[in-house]
């Protein structure tokens, strides 16, 4: 079900007991797009726009998954992940890394794998790409019984939730080349 807030933006209702995803993203537009996609997939989300907020939220909440931007202004995602993994209860949280600069191949990706990153997304990513990355990360946790399958959003939302889908996918898609 969707609702409209005072700004006219669509808001998708997500169950209060849905798994939480921590989105560590400094770009407000990218964070909003990720949050919209996560809501469409049935996840609650919290945004950490910087390293300090990310560490604070990881100290106080236990997300089911972390969506981590690699290029942050004060510290790169690899360094943040190394610090975060030392916090109690964070070492086993699956991580999806995302970057517009670094590809899935290369030194940064290898460092991320060494830090336990489960999946990697090139920005901008699609709704189906995000769903696949989350599925890859959380499938093992579901099999181990460490996460409830209820509300995980492994399927597309119901018909009543699809009115926001074109807007989110349009925002998340790479810009189309101008018409000649």
Backbone as CSV, one residue per row, in Angstrom:
resi,resn,N_x,N_y,N_z,CA_x,CA_y,CA_z,C_x,C_y,C_z
1,UNK,0.841,-1.172,0.000,0.000,0.000,0.000,0.886,1.235,0.000
2,UNK,0.469,2.217,-0.723,1.243,3.455,-0.764,0.425,4.583,-0.187
3,UNK,1.123,5.602,0.257,0.487,6.832,0.694,1.318,7.971,0.143
4,UNK,0.794,9.173,0.238,1.520,10.333,-0.243,1.789,11.246,0.940
5,UNK,3.053,11.676,1.088,3.382,12.596,2.176,3.106,14.031,1.724
6,UNK,3.233,15.017,2.628,2.923,16.405,2.263,3.707,16.935,1.052
7,UNK,4.888,16.388,0.779,5.675,16.858,-0.365,5.171,16.282,-1.681
8,UNK,4.239,15.327,-1.606,3.718,14.698,-2.814,4.440,13.407,-3.167
9,UNK,5.458,13.028,-2.394,6.208,11.806,-2.668,5.407,10.597,-2.201
10,UNK,5.531,9.508,-2.944,4.881,8.263,-2.562,5.663,7.610,-1.441
11,UNK,4.969,7.081,-0.465,5.575,6.323,0.615,4.952,4.935,0.594
12,UNK,5.777,3.921,0.679,5.290,2.549,0.646,5.290,2.016,2.065
13,UNK,4.137,1.492,2.497,4.026,0.950,3.842,4.835,-0.340,3.936
14,UNK,5.658,-0.426,4.967,6.479,-1.606,5.209,6.156,-2.102,6.610
15,UNK,6.033,-3.406,6.766,5.712,-3.989,8.061,6.751,-3.605,9.108
16,UNK,6.289,-3.318,10.304,7.183,-2.907,11.395,8.185,-3.998,11.747
17,UNK,7.833,-5.249,11.463,8.746,-6.354,11.785,9.570,-6.812,10.578
18,UNK,9.514,-6.042,9.483,10.300,-6.387,8.291,11.787,-6.245,8.614
19,UNK,12.642,-7.018,7.946,14.084,-6.905,8.182,14.583,-5.487,7.901
20,UNK,15.540,-5.061,8.696,16.113,-3.720,8.582,17.383,-3.753,7.737
21,UNK,17.502,-2.808,6.808,18.706,-2.634,6.009,19.292,-1.267,6.348
22,UNK,20.564,-1.246,6.721,21.265,0.010,6.963,21.902,0.453,5.656
23,UNK,21.498,1.611,5.157,22.028,2.170,3.922,23.065,3.222,4.298
24,UNK,24.323,2.948,4.002,25.402,3.895,4.282,25.717,4.588,2.964
25,UNK,25.194,5.809,2.830,25.255,6.524,1.558,25.263,8.024,1.836
26,UNK,26.275,8.733,1.334,26.382,10.167,1.583,25.579,11.022,0.604
27,UNK,25.222,10.494,-0.556,24.453,11.254,-1.537,22.963,11.141,-1.190
28,UNK,22.308,12.255,-0.834,20.892,12.179,-0.422,19.966,11.608,-1.489
29,UNK,20.232,11.923,-2.763,19.381,11.387,-3.826,19.556,9.882,-3.967
30,UNK,20.802,9.415,-3.948,21.066,7.976,-4.043,20.487,7.249,-2.835
31,UNK,20.583,7.861,-1.655,20.026,7.249,-0.447,18.508,7.130,-0.558
32,UNK,17.857,8.174,-1.071,16.399,8.152,-1.221,15.955,7.085,-2.223
33,UNK,16.694,6.951,-3.313,16.367,5.928,-4.306,16.533,4.533,-3.689
34,UNK,17.651,4.310,-2.996,17.877,3.005,-2.356,16.783,2.715,-1.341
35,UNK,16.423,3.716,-0.551,15.383,3.526,0.451,14.046,3.184,-0.208
36,UNK,13.712,3.871,-1.298,12.474,3.566,-2.010,12.464,2.152,-2.556
37,UNK,13.579,1.742,-3.129,13.682,0.378,-3.653,13.545,-0.652,-2.525
38,UNK,14.226,-0.411,-1.422,14.150,-1.340,-0.293,12.725,-1.433,0.231
39,UNK,12.034,-0.311,0.329,10.636,-0.331,0.760,9.787,-1.146,-0.201
40,UNK,10.030,-0.977,-1.507,9.273,-1.747,-2.494,9.518,-3.242,-2.354
41,UNK,10.716,-3.594,-1.906,11.061,-5.006,-1.727,10.623,-5.535,-0.366
42,UNK,10.029,-4.672,0.463,9.484,-5.112,1.743,10.431,-4.968,2.918
43,UNK,11.463,-4.153,2.789,12.430,-3.951,3.871,12.258,-2.594,4.522
44,UNK,12.500,-2.545,5.820,12.655,-1.262,6.503,14.082,-0.804,6.230
45,UNK,14.327,0.478,6.308,15.694,0.947,6.084,15.980,2.162,6.948
46,UNK,17.240,2.305,7.275,17.753,3.489,7.964,18.894,4.012,7.109
47,UNK,19.000,5.324,7.019,20.046,5.959,6.229,21.116,6.492,7.164
48,UNK,22.364,6.162,6.872,23.513,6.746,7.558,24.269,7.551,6.505
49,UNK,24.207,8.889,6.575,24.834,9.702,5.535,26.339,9.875,5.699
50,UNK,26.869,9.402,6.825,28.305,9.545,7.052,28.817,8.422,7.949
51,UNK,30.130,8.364,8.094,30.788,7.302,8.857,30.347,7.319,10.317
52,UNK,30.275,8.499,10.909,29.909,8.590,12.327,28.504,8.062,12.582
53,UNK,27.549,8.447,11.740,26.183,7.964,11.891,26.110,6.453,11.646
54,UNK,26.869,5.958,10.688,26.884,4.520,10.404,27.363,3.738,11.632
55,UNK,28.457,4.181,12.230,28.981,3.483,13.410,28.020,3.592,14.591
56,UNK,27.379,4.744,14.728,26.388,4.912,15.794,25.222,3.936,15.606
57,UNK,24.677,3.878,14.395,23.545,2.983,14.143,23.935,1.519,14.283
58,UNK,25.146,1.174,13.849,25.595,-0.215,13.998,25.816,-0.585,15.463
59,UNK,26.094,0.404,16.295,26.259,0.154,17.728,24.921,-0.003,18.437
60,UNK,23.882,0.617,17.878,22.593,0.624,18.570,21.528,-0.267,17.934
61,UNK,21.690,-0.639,16.679,20.699,-1.461,15.987,21.384,-2.638,15.318
62,UNK,20.637,-3.671,15.046,21.194,-4.840,14.365,20.473,-5.050,13.039
63,UNK,20.963,-4.420,11.977,20.309,-4.624,10.683,20.524,-6.044,10.172
64,UNK,19.616,-6.473,9.323,19.758,-7.782,8.679,20.807,-7.711,7.575
65,UNK,21.058,-6.485,7.064,21.942,-6.294,5.924,22.452,-4.852,5.923
66,UNK,23.650,-4.674,5.373,24.208,-3.335,5.174,24.370,-3.115,3.680
67,UNK,23.875,-1.968,3.185,24.108,-1.536,1.806,25.112,-0.399,1.911
68,UNK,26.342,-0.647,1.466,27.476,0.238,1.721,28.001,0.908,0.468
69,UNK,27.960,2.245,0.456,28.601,3.020,-0.600,30.110,2.956,-0.343
70,UNK,30.884,2.689,-1.367,32.337,2.562,-1.206,33.012,3.927,-1.104
71,UNK,32.517,4.908,-1.814,33.157,6.236,-1.829,32.427,7.184,-0.884
72,UNK,32.912,7.260,0.334,32.361,8.176,1.325,33.344,9.325,1.518
73,UNK,32.876,10.496,1.929,33.756,11.662,1.965,34.906,11.600,2.978
74,UNK,34.696,11.066,4.156,35.757,11.109,5.172,36.541,9.817,5.299
75,UNK,35.993,8.730,4.782,36.634,7.416,4.906,36.035,6.503,3.850
76,UNK,36.858,5.709,3.190,36.288,4.817,2.183,35.562,3.648,2.853
77,UNK,34.724,2.998,2.080,33.908,1.910,2.602,34.709,0.742,3.137
78,UNK,35.876,0.468,2.553,36.715,-0.636,3.035,37.178,-0.343,4.457
79,UNK,37.665,0.878,4.699,38.132,1.251,6.041,36.976,1.240,7.040
80,UNK,35.833,1.766,6.635,34.660,1.760,7.509,34.270,0.336,7.879
81,UNK,34.268,-0.539,6.905,33.884,-1.921,7.153,34.853,-2.597,8.122
82,UNK,36.146,-2.317,7.991,37.131,-2.888,8.917,36.846,-2.455,10.354
83,UNK,36.505,-1.195,10.546,36.185,-0.687,11.886,34.861,-1.282,12.373
84,UNK,33.857,-1.264,11.512,32.528,-1.742,11.895,32.550,-3.214,12.291
85,UNK,33.345,-4.006,11.611,33.400,-5.449,11.905,33.899,-5.732,13.321
86,UNK,34.547,-4.761,13.948,35.030,-4.938,15.326,33.936,-4.690,16.362
87,UNK,32.833,-4.072,15.952,31.735,-3.812,16.876,31.017,-5.117,17.211
88,UNK,30.544,-5.261,18.444,29.827,-6.488,18.822,28.605,-6.719,17.933
89,UNK,28.477,-7.931,17.415,27.321,-8.321,16.620,27.340,-7.889,15.170
90,UNK,28.373,-7.200,14.722,28.404,-6.690,13.355,29.159,-7.626,12.408
91,UNK,30.049,-8.429,12.941,30.928,-9.257,12.102,30.169,-10.164,11.139
92,UNK,28.987,-10.627,11.528,28.269,-11.565,10.664,27.134,-10.925,9.857
93,UNK,27.015,-9.600,9.871,25.972,-8.946,9.079,26.416,-8.927,7.615
94,UNK,25.595,-9.471,6.714,25.965,-9.455,5.296,26.018,-8.024,4.752
95,UNK,26.911,-7.823,3.791,27.122,-6.490,3.215,27.023,-6.555,1.692
96,UNK,26.259,-5.616,1.142,26.231,-5.377,-0.291,26.968,-4.065,-0.497
97,UNK,28.064,-4.103,-1.239,28.828,-2.890,-1.544,28.345,-2.333,-2.867
98,UNK,28.337,-0.998,-2.977,27.896,-0.346,-4.208,28.851,0.786,-4.540
99,UNK,29.150,0.923,-5.830,30.041,1.987,-6.254,29.794,2.352,-7.710
100,UNK,29.910,3.640,-7.991,29.858,4.114,-9.369,31.260,4.221,-9.945
101,UNK,32.266,4.153,-9.066,33.652,4.348,-9.479,34.385,3.024,-9.651
102,UNK,34.246,2.165,-8.665,34.968,0.896,-8.675,34.069,-0.205,-9.196
103,UNK,34.602,-1.030,-10.066,33.838,-2.142,-10.616,33.937,-3.376,-9.739
104,UNK,33.209,-4.402,-10.142,33.185,-5.661,-9.404,34.543,-6.362,-9.447
105,UNK,35.344,-6.028,-10.417,36.689,-6.595,-10.548,37.692,-5.548,-10.079
106,UNK,38.827,-5.991,-9.584,39.867,-5.043,-9.223,40.252,-5.117,-7.763
107,UNK,41.221,-4.283,-7.406,41.804,-4.312,-6.069,40.784,-3.975,-4.985
108,UNK,39.934,-2.980,-5.217,38.954,-2.596,-4.205,37.970,-3.743,-3.965
109,UNK,37.514,-4.373,-5.022,36.586,-5.502,-4.877,37.243,-6.647,-4.106
110,UNK,38.512,-6.901,-4.368,39.213,-7.967,-3.627,39.331,-7.609,-2.145
111,UNK,39.613,-6.336,-1.835,39.675,-5.914,-0.433,38.310,-6.067,0.231
112,UNK,37.263,-5.730,-0.491,35.918,-5.858,0.061,35.578,-7.320,0.321
113,UNK,35.948,-8.186,-0.597,35.714,-9.622,-0.388,36.462,-10.107,0.844
114,UNK,37.681,-9.632,1.024,38.466,-10.019,2.191,37.794,-9.562,3.488
115,UNK,37.023,-8.484,3.408,36.300,-7.986,4.579,34.917,-8.612,4.712
116,UNK,34.597,-9.553,3.852,33.340,-10.277,3.976,32.165,-9.711,3.205
117,UNK,32.417,-8.865,2.222,31.309,-8.369,1.397,30.745,-9.530,0.593
118,UNK,29.441,-9.684,0.654,28.776,-10.808,0.018,28.442,-10.542,-1.441
119,UNK,28.118,-9.285,-1.752,27.676,-8.956,-3.096,28.116,-7.542,-3.438
120,UNK,28.219,-7.261,-4.741,28.670,-5.960,-5.211,27.716,-5.467,-6.288
121,UNK,27.356,-4.177,-6.217,26.487,-3.564,-7.219,27.188,-2.362,-7.838
122,UNK,27.126,-2.274,-9.161,27.580,-1.069,-9.844,26.447,-0.052,-9.776
123,UNK,26.791,1.201,-9.481,25.793,2.272,-9.480,25.710,2.885,-10.865
124,UNK,24.578,3.292,-11.282,23.297,3.110,-10.614,22.810,1.678,-10.794
125,UNK,22.184,1.142,-9.783,21.695,-0.228,-9.865,20.181,-0.234,-10.024
126,UNK,19.683,-1.337,-10.536,18.246,-1.485,-10.777,17.580,-2.162,-9.584
127,UNK,16.282,-2.110,-9.573,15.507,-2.787,-8.533,15.786,-4.287,-8.573
128,UNK,15.815,-4.873,-9.760,16.069,-6.316,-9.859,17.508,-6.648,-9.452
129,UNK,18.460,-5.762,-9.749,19.837,-5.972,-9.316,19.952,-5.946,-7.807
130,UNK,19.277,-4.992,-7.168,19.291,-4.907,-5.708,18.625,-6.137,-5.096
131,UNK,17.491,-6.528,-5.677,16.791,-7.720,-5.160,17.695,-8.952,-5.253
132,UNK,18.410,-9.112,-6.377,19.314,-10.254,-6.529,20.452,-10.228,-5.525
133,UNK,21.013,-9.048,-5.277,22.108,-8.929,-4.312,21.631,-9.252,-2.901
134,UNK,20.452,-8.763,-2.544,19.900,-9.053,-1.218,19.586,-10.531,-1.094
135,UNK,19.004,-11.086,-2.135,18.686,-12.513,-2.130,19.949,-13.336,-1.892
136,UNK,21.020,-12.981,-2.592,22.300,-13.688,-2.439,22.804,-13.582,-1.005
137,UNK,22.693,-12.403,-0.428,23.188,-12.182,0.940,22.353,-12.876,1.999
138,UNK,21.045,-12.801,1.850,20.177,-13.277,2.919,19.718,-14.717,2.753
139,UNK,19.943,-15.322,1.591,19.502,-16.702,1.372,20.115,-17.643,2.402
140,UNK,21.386,-17.491,2.689,22.050,-18.345,3.677,21.495,-18.142,5.067
141,UNK,21.175,-16.922,5.410,20.613,-16.632,6.731,19.219,-17.229,6.868
142,UNK,18.436,-17.192,5.773,17.117,-17.811,5.809,17.253,-19.316,6.003
143,UNK,18.192,-19.929,5.290,18.401,-21.377,5.390,18.843,-21.764,6.794
144,UNK,19.621,-20.912,7.452,20.111,-21.191,8.806,19.081,-20.834,9.869
145,UNK,17.951,-20.254,9.463,16.926,-19.868,10.415,17.284,-18.620,11.202
146,UNK,18.235,-17.827,10.727,18.659,-16.627,11.439,17.896,-15.393,10.997
147,UNK,16.984,-15.564,10.056,16.170,-14.456,9.580,14.845,-15.044,9.146
148,UNK,13.769,-14.419,9.527,12.453,-14.884,9.145,12.202,-14.612,7.665
149,UNK,11.631,-15.578,6.978,11.295,-15.392,5.565,10.114,-14.445,5.419
150,UNK,9.347,-14.270,6.476,8.185,-13.398,6.427,8.628,-11.953,6.260
151,UNK,8.129,-11.291,5.253,8.413,-9.881,5.056,9.776,-9.579,4.456
152,UNK,10.460,-10.587,3.920,11.776,-10.306,3.361,11.703,-9.714,1.973
153,UNK,10.552,-9.748,1.348,10.398,-9.057,0.069,11.119,-9.729,-1.078
154,UNK,11.198,-11.050,-1.081,11.892,-11.730,-2.163,11.051,-11.812,-3.418
155,UNK,9.849,-11.244,-3.368,8.996,-11.183,-4.549,8.624,-9.727,-4.777
156,UNK,8.186,-9.414,-5.979,7.764,-8.052,-6.254,6.551,-7.705,-5.413
157,UNK,6.372,-6.436,-5.102,5.229,-6.027,-4.291,3.922,-6.308,-5.007
158,UNK,2.845,-6.316,-4.218,1.520,-6.532,-4.780,1.113,-5.391,-5.687
159,UNK,0.035,-5.600,-6.412,-0.425,-4.612,-7.389,-0.606,-3.225,-6.774
160,UNK,-1.071,-3.165,-5.532,-1.321,-1.871,-4.923,-0.037,-1.086,-4.668
161,UNK,1.131,-1.758,-4.667,2.395,-1.088,-4.421,3.139,-0.713,-5.693
162,UNK,2.623,-1.074,-6.839,3.389,-0.891,-8.066,3.311,0.512,-8.640
163,UNK,2.468,1.386,-8.098,2.378,2.719,-8.692,3.660,3.523,-8.518
164,UNK,4.470,3.220,-7.525,5.733,3.939,-7.325,6.879,3.293,-8.111
165,UNK,6.695,2.074,-8.591,7.763,1.355,-9.279,8.324,2.109,-10.485
166,UNK,7.516,2.621,-11.408,8.102,3.323,-12.562,8.943,4.528,-12.149
167,UNK,8.503,5.249,-11.142,9.260,6.421,-10.698,10.604,6.007,-10.123
168,UNK,10.613,5.009,-9.266,11.867,4.565,-8.654,12.801,3.990,-9.708
169,UNK,12.288,3.174,-10.613,13.159,2.610,-11.638,13.668,3.694,-12.593
170,UNK,12.855,4.711,-12.875,13.309,5.803,-13.741,14.442,6.564,-13.066
171,UNK,14.298,6.859,-11.780,15.333,7.584,-11.047,16.598,6.744,-10.946
172,UNK,16.446,5.431,-10.760,17.599,4.564,-10.559,18.283,4.162,-11.846
173,UNK,17.634,4.358,-12.985,18.223,3.951,-14.256,19.223,4.995,-14.736
174,UNK,20.252,4.536,-15.469,21.185,5.516,-16.039,20.437,6.470,-16.962
175,UNK,20.900,7.687,-17.024,20.253,8.688,-17.863,20.301,8.246,-19.324
176,UNK,19.203,8.430,-19.991,19.135,8.080,-21.416,19.902,9.133,-22.199
177,UNK,20.556,8.718,-23.288,21.268,9.713,-24.096,20.267,10.687,-24.714
178,UNK,20.676,11.951,-24.877,19.744,12.923,-25.457,19.401,12.562,-26.896
179,UNK,18.190,12.949,-27.288,17.761,12.697,-28.667,18.530,13.634,-29.592
180,UNK,19.030,13.109,-30.728,19.775,13.988,-31.646,18.896,14.989,-32.339
